[in-house]
């Protein structure tokens, strides 16, 4: 593994992981009233496009982190429906 690959892994982990505290907060409080639906819809769309870009470029780092990020955005949107 070269430095650029490792940098991509770390950047992806930090970016993707940034949504985890929000998920925890929603579940703990059983409320998502302060969460912007539009933000996560736009973010999910962007992640879907990044995932497609990664697939077209055969870039494993982009594919992995954007698939995970997209999954977490979808989870947050689902939690918004469960805990409005």
HELIX and SHEET records of a PDB file:
HELIX    1   1 UNK A    3  UNK A   17  1                                  15    
HELIX    2   2 UNK A   20  UNK A   29  1                                  10    
HELIX    3   3 UNK A   37  UNK A   57  1                                  21    
HELIX    4   4 UNK A   60  UNK A   82  1                                  23    
END                                                                             
